[in-house]
Amino acid sequence: MHVITADQAPRFEFSGVEFTGYAAPSRGSGDLCAWQIRVSPGLVSEQSHTLDRDEIFMITSGVITLSPDGQVLAAGDCVIVPAGTPIQLSNPGQDAATAHVLIRAGFSATMADGAPVGTPPWAQ
């Protein structure tokens, strides 16, 4: 069993979103990654990205959208994003939004302009 306490969870900033890393291969989970995102009010990601694995978002506070014309998701909502579906995160609300995100370990991301991201540090 691996325990990651709140003060041990690594934090990362990427494109205006704060990521708090929980489960990942480097933290004892060989098959699954989990993290929390905190999205500032009014944030709109510069460009979309895709992942090569399905990704699950469980919104815990505030509101977010995952595409420019996408449904506004609020606390208690869950969305499953199939592999290859463009994601462009935004927070149309006036308060910060948070969500827990789950994905199979070893995934790879690619930006809309074709730039490879690989596996980000919070999921390694």
DAWOWO-V458448 format. One record per residue. N is the residue number from 1. RES is the residue in three letters. BURIAL is I if it has 24 or more other ideal C-beta (glycine too) atoms within 12 Angstrom, else O. D_CENTER is the distance of its C-alpha to the mean C-alpha in whole Angstrom. Layout:
n->N res->RES burial->BURIAL d_center->D_CENTER
n->N res->RES burial->BURIAL d_center->D_CENTER
//
This chain:
n->1 res->MET burial->O d_center->24
n->2 res->HIS burial->O d_center->22
n->3 res->VAL burial->O d_center->21
n->4 res->ILE burial->O d_center->18
n->5 res->THR burial->O d_center->20
n->6 res->ALA burial->O d_center->18
n->7 res->ASP burial->O d_center->20
n->8 res->GLN burial->O d_center->19
n->9 res->ALA burial->O d_center->15
n->10 res->PRO burial->I d_center->14
n->11 res->ARG burial->O d_center->13
n->12 res->PHE burial->O d_center->11
n->13 res->GLU burial->O d_center->12
n->14 res->PHE burial->I d_center->10
n->15 res->SER burial->I d_center->12
n->16 res->GLY burial->O d_center->12
n->17 res->VAL burial->I d_center->9
n->18 res->GLU burial->I d_center->9
n->19 res->PHE burial->I d_center->7
n->20 res->THR burial->I d_center->10
n->21 res->GLY burial->I d_center->10
n->22 res->TYR burial->I d_center->12
n->23 res->ALA burial->I d_center->13
n->24 res->ALA burial->I d_center->13
n->25 res->PRO burial->O d_center->17
n->26 res->SER burial->O d_center->18
n->27 res->ARG burial->I d_center->17
n->28 res->GLY burial->O d_center->19
n->29 res->SER burial->I d_center->17
n->30 res->GLY burial->O d_center->18
n->31 res->ASP burial->O d_center->17
n->32 res->LEU burial->I d_center->13
n->33 res->CYS burial->I d_center->10
n->34 res->ALA burial->I d_center->9
n->35 res->TRP burial->I d_center->7
n->36 res->GLN burial->I d_center->7
n->37 res->ILE burial->I d_center->6
n->38 res->ARG burial->I d_center->9
n->39 res->VAL burial->I d_center->10
n->40 res->SER burial->I d_center->13
n->41 res->PRO burial->O d_center->16
n->42 res->GLY burial->O d_center->17
n->43 res->LEU burial->I d_center->14
n->44 res->VAL burial->O d_center->14
n->45 res->SER burial->I d_center->12
n->46 res->GLU burial->O d_center->15
n->47 res->GLN burial->O d_center->14
n->48 res->SER burial->I d_center->12
n->49 res->HIS burial->I d_center->11
n->50 res->THR burial->I d_center->12
n->51 res->LEU burial->I d_center->11
n->52 res->ASP burial->O d_center->14
n->53 res->ARG burial->I d_center->13
n->54 res->ASP burial->O d_center->12
n->55 res->GLU burial->I d_center->8
n->56 res->ILE burial->I d_center->8
n->57 res->PHE burial->I d_center->7
n->58 res->MET burial->I d_center->10
n->59 res->ILE burial->I d_center->11
n->60 res->THR burial->I d_center->13
n->61 res->SER burial->I d_center->14
n->62 res->GLY burial->I d_center->15
n->63 res->VAL burial->I d_center->14
n->64 res->ILE burial->I d_center->11
n->65 res->THR burial->I d_center->12
n->66 res->LEU burial->I d_center->10
n->67 res->SER burial->I d_center->13
n->68 res->PRO burial->O d_center->16
n->69 res->ASP burial->O d_center->19
n->70 res->GLY burial->I d_center->16
n->71 res->GLN burial->O d_center->17
n->72 res->VAL burial->O d_center->16
n->73 res->LEU burial->I d_center->14
n->74 res->ALA burial->I d_center->15
n->75 res->ALA burial->O d_center->15
n->76 res->GLY burial->O d_center->16
n->77 res->ASP burial->I d_center->15
n->78 res->CYS burial->O d_center->13
n->79 res->VAL burial->I d_center->12
n->80 res->ILE burial->O d_center->12
n->81 res->VAL burial->I d_center->11
n->82 res->PRO burial->O d_center->14
n->83 res->ALA burial->O d_center->14
n->84 res->GLY burial->O d_center->15
n->85 res->THR burial->O d_center->14
n->86 res->PRO burial->I d_center->13
n->87 res->ILE burial->I d_center->10
n->88 res->GLN burial->I d_center->11
n->89 res->LEU burial->I d_center->9
n->90 res->SER burial->I d_center->12
n->91 res->ASN burial->I d_center->13
n->92 res->PRO burial->I d_center->17
n->93 res->GLY burial->O d_center->18
n->94 res->GLN burial->O d_center->20
n->95 res->ASP burial->O d_center->18
n->96 res->ALA burial->I d_center->15
n->97 res->ALA burial->I d_center->12
n->98 res->THR burial->I d_center->10
n->99 res->ALA burial->I d_center->8
n->100 res->HIS burial->I d_center->7
n->101 res->VAL burial->I d_center->5
n->102 res->LEU burial->I d_center->8
n->103 res->ILE burial->I d_center->9
n->104 res->ARG burial->I d_center->13
n->105 res->ALA burial->I d_center->13
n->106 res->GLY burial->O d_center->15
n->107 res->PHE burial->I d_center->12
n->108 res->SER burial->O d_center->13
n->109 res->ALA burial->I d_center->11
n->110 res->THR burial->O d_center->14
n->111 res->MET burial->O d_center->14
n->112 res->ALA burial->O d_center->16
n->113 res->ASP burial->O d_center->19
n->114 res->GLY burial->O d_center->19
n->115 res->ALA burial->O d_center->18
n->116 res->PRO burial->O d_center->17
n->117 res->VAL burial->I d_center->14
n->118 res->GLY burial->O d_center->14
n->119 res->THR burial->I d_center->12
n->120 res->PRO burial->I d_center->10
n->121 res->PRO burial->O d_center->12
n->122 res->TRP burial->I d_center->10
n->123 res->ALA burial->I d_center->10
n->124 res->GLN burial->O d_center->14
//
